[in-house]
Amino acid sequence: MSSDLVIAIVIASALAFGFTNGFHDTSDLIGTAVSTGVAPPQVAIAFAALLNFAGAFLSVEVARTVAHDVIDAGLITPAVVFAGLIGAIAWNLATWWLGLPSSSSHALIGGVVGATLVAVGTAGVDGSGLLDKFLLPALVAPVLAVVIAVAAIAVAYRLFGRRRPGPVGRGFRLAQIGSGGLLALAHGANDVQKTTGVIALALIANGSLGSEANPPFWASVAAAAALAVGTYSGGWGMLRTTGSRIIKMDAAQGFSAQSAGAAVILCATFLGFPISTTHAINGGVMGAGATKRVSAARWGIAGNIVTGWLLTLPAAAALGAAAYGLMRIPGTGALGPVVVTVALLALLVAVITHRARRSSPTLST
């Protein structure tokens, strides 16, 4: 009974992470489209949410990586996975509050790795899998997105630069609908499977799923729904950072940035690399902008984003480790996860209530 309760809490926490992932990454998906006037935010968000859900069923390779290639499920318990999820959720909420586009992928891996290190030591972490399937792709992805975006915008300007701006702009705005949809589909394909993979990791650790089995289909459906609802809820605090504060984009740049981001994410998905949508799309934005004029890109803001990326892995790992340590205070079994869950929910309600009070208008008498 205790084991079943812990698994239920882990699954609920994984879906909560998927939800925070969705609203955390909304600005990454729609920022360029909104900044170039292709679609109003409400329409762009609904379109992105729908394609996020659809993308979840393109591949399970990322889920297999999360479930099998980073953490040794035979050495941990579902409670360790739960602590890692708490670390990831806490970091997602903190960066959302601050309006800092950080990586949900890094937060998830960092949180689980941090909790594992505290629980069982380095033996629980597959160092080669962490390096080959996560750290190296994390470094390559934004650079590759920059290169692809540079090539795409250079070709676009070469082919259409001497033509009438009006028809060209309208054409690229229409093309952005397709590239934005592809980006949202790619985001769903990669990010949903991270949540699916962590559910599978917990099930394997619990003995409820075979060590080499694919993640269950119901987990993909539930994770897809969580991400889509989170995306629809929207990450308004970060919307101005991606797509407009980094650089003011025209439609050709927006199309190139979205296409570059989508291409990198889709390639990584089918190779089983859990990369960051934030990395890919912002790499595309910087590449597309710098091609026209290097000084046009607001490098100071881009530097703040890079700082957020660098902080995410160690910060989430520390939060995951702290969550596991706190969870062990009440003792073994389901009591620790229950206490941590109640405490986190209470803190979340307090934060939301405080923010609602600060944003509500003052009534005069």
SVG drawing of the C-alpha trace seen along z (x, -y; Angstrom):
<svg xmlns="http://www.w3.org/2000/svg" viewBox="-16 -57 47 64">
<polyline fill="none" stroke="black" stroke-width="0.4" points="0.0,0.0 2.8,-2.4 4.6,-1.6 1.4,-2.2 0.9,-5.6 4.5,-6.7 4.1,-5.7 0.8,-7.6 2.5,-10.7 5.5,-10.3 3.1,-10.1 1.2,-13.2 4.5,-15.0 5.7,-14.0 2.5,-15.4 2.9,-18.6 6.4,-18.9 5.0,-18.4 2.5,-21.2 5.2,-23.6 7.3,-22.6 4.5,-23.7 3.8,-27.1 7.5,-27.6 8.2,-27.1 5.2,-28.9 7.2,-32.0 9.9,-29.9 7.2,-28.5 5.2,-31.6 7.6,-34.5 8.9,-34.9 5.4,-34.5 3.9,-37.1 6.8,-39.5 6.5,-39.5 2.7,-39.9 1.9,-36.5 -0.8,-35.7 -2.2,-37.1 -0.9,-35.4 -4.2,-33.6 -4.3,-32.0 -0.6,-31.1 -0.8,-29.5 -3.9,-27.4 -2.2,-26.2 1.0,-25.4 -0.8,-23.5 -2.6,-21.3 0.6,-20.4 2.4,-19.9 -0.1,-17.1 0.2,-15.6 4.0,-15.6 4.1,-13.4 3.5,-10.3 6.2,-10.7 8.9,-8.8 9.7,-7.2 13.5,-7.4 13.8,-10.4 11.7,-8.6 13.9,-5.5 17.0,-7.6 15.5,-9.2 14.3,-5.8 17.4,-3.7 20.5,-5.7 21.2,-8.2 20.1,-6.7 20.4,-3.0 16.8,-2.2 17.9,0.9 19.7,-1.1 17.1,-3.8 13.5,-3.9 10.5,-5.8 11.0,-8.2 14.3,-9.3 12.5,-10.1 10.0,-12.0 12.7,-14.2 14.3,-14.9 10.9,-16.0 10.4,-18.3 13.8,-19.9 12.9,-20.3 9.5,-21.8 10.9,-24.2 13.5,-25.5 10.9,-25.8 8.7,-27.9 11.5,-30.0 12.7,-30.9 9.1,-31.4 8.6,-33.9 11.8,-35.7 11.0,-35.6 14.2,-33.8 14.0,-31.3 15.9,-28.3 15.9,-24.7 13.2,-22.4 15.2,-19.5 18.3,-20.5 16.1,-21.0 14.6,-17.5 17.9,-15.7 19.7,-17.9 17.0,-17.2 17.0,-13.5 20.8,-13.3 21.1,-15.4 18.6,-13.2 20.3,-10.0 23.7,-11.2 22.4,-11.9 20.5,-8.6 23.0,-6.1 26.1,-8.0 27.8,-8.1 27.0,-4.4 23.4,-5.4 24.4,-7.7 25.6,-6.4 28.4,-8.9 28.8,-7.9 25.1,-8.1 24.8,-11.5 27.7,-12.8 26.8,-11.2 23.0,-11.5 22.6,-14.7 25.6,-17.0 27.2,-16.9 23.9,-17.3 23.1,-20.2 26.3,-22.0 25.9,-21.1 22.2,-21.9 22.3,-25.8 25.4,-26.0 23.8,-23.9 20.7,-26.0 22.7,-29.2 24.5,-27.6 21.2,-26.5 19.5,-29.8 22.5,-31.7 22.4,-29.6 18.6,-29.8 18.3,-33.6 21.3,-34.1 19.5,-32.0 16.3,-33.9 17.9,-37.3 19.8,-36.2 16.7,-34.9 14.1,-37.5 16.2,-40.5 15.7,-42.5 12.0,-41.8 9.1,-44.0 9.0,-44.0 5.2,-43.8 4.6,-40.5 7.8,-39.0 6.8,-39.9 3.3,-38.5 4.8,-35.3 7.2,-34.8 4.5,-35.5 2.4,-32.7 5.5,-30.5 5.9,-31.2 2.6,-29.5 4.1,-26.3 7.5,-26.7 5.8,-27.6 3.6,-24.6 6.7,-22.4 8.4,-23.9 5.5,-23.2 5.3,-19.6 9.0,-19.1 8.6,-20.5 5.9,-18.0 7.9,-15.2 10.9,-15.9 9.5,-17.4 6.5,-15.1 8.8,-12.1 10.9,-13.5 7.9,-13.3 7.0,-9.9 10.5,-8.7 10.7,-9.8 7.4,-8.0 8.9,-4.9 12.0,-5.3 9.9,-5.3 7.9,-2.3 11.1,-0.3 12.5,-1.3 9.3,-0.1 9.4,3.3 6.1,2.4 7.8,2.3 10.5,4.4 14.0,3.0 14.1,2.9 10.4,2.2 9.2,-0.8 7.3,-3.4 3.5,-2.6 1.3,-4.3 -1.0,-5.8 2.0,-7.7 2.6,-9.3 -1.1,-10.4 -1.2,-11.8 2.2,-13.6 1.0,-15.0 -2.2,-16.4 -0.2,-17.9 2.2,-19.7 -0.6,-20.9 -2.6,-22.3 0.5,-23.9 1.4,-25.5 -2.2,-26.8 -1.9,-28.4 1.0,-30.4 4.3,-31.7 3.5,-35.4 6.3,-36.5 8.9,-35.3 7.0,-36.2 8.9,-39.5 12.3,-38.0 12.1,-35.5 11.5,-36.9 11.5,-40.6 13.9,-41.6 16.7,-39.5 16.2,-41.0 13.4,-42.7 12.7,-40.3 11.2,-40.5 9.1,-37.7 12.1,-36.1 14.2,-36.0 11.2,-34.6 10.8,-31.8 14.5,-31.0 14.7,-30.9 11.7,-28.7 12.8,-26.4 16.3,-26.1 14.9,-25.3 12.5,-22.7 15.1,-21.0 17.5,-20.6 14.8,-19.4 13.4,-16.9 16.8,-15.4 17.6,-15.2 14.2,-13.5 14.7,-10.7 18.3,-10.2 17.0,-10.0 18.6,-13.2 16.6,-15.1 17.6,-18.6 16.2,-22.0 13.7,-23.8 14.9,-27.0 18.4,-26.3 17.3,-25.5 14.9,-28.3 17.1,-31.0 20.1,-29.7 17.9,-30.1 16.9,-33.6 20.4,-34.7 21.6,-33.2 18.9,-34.7 19.3,-38.1 23.1,-38.3 23.2,-37.5 21.5,-40.8 23.6,-42.8 25.7,-41.4 25.0,-44.5 21.3,-44.1 21.2,-41.2 20.9,-42.4 23.8,-40.3 23.4,-41.5 20.0,-39.9 21.3,-36.8 24.1,-36.7 21.5,-36.7 19.7,-33.7 23.0,-31.8 23.6,-32.5 20.2,-30.9 21.2,-27.9 24.5,-27.4 22.8,-27.7 20.0,-25.3 21.7,-22.0 23.6,-22.5 20.7,-24.5 18.1,-21.8 20.5,-19.1 20.9,-21.0 17.1,-21.3 16.6,-17.6 19.2,-16.6 17.6,-18.9 14.2,-17.5 15.4,-14.0 17.1,-15.0 13.9,-16.7 11.8,-13.7 13.9,-11.3 13.3,-13.3 9.8,-11.9 11.1,-8.4 10.9,-5.7 7.8,-4.8 5.1,-7.1 5.2,-9.6 8.1,-11.6 6.7,-12.2 3.3,-13.0 4.8,-15.6 6.9,-17.2 3.9,-17.3 1.7,-19.0 4.4,-21.5 5.1,-22.3 1.3,-22.7 1.0,-25.1 4.0,-27.1 2.6,-27.3 -0.8,-28.5 0.8,-31.1 3.0,-32.4 0.0,-32.5 -2.2,-34.3 0.6,-36.8 1.1,-37.5 -2.7,-37.8 -3.0,-40.4 0.0,-42.4 -1.5,-42.5 -5.1,-43.3 -6.1,-47.0 -6.6,-48.9 -10.2,-50.0 -10.6,-53.6 -13.3,-54.7"/>
</svg>
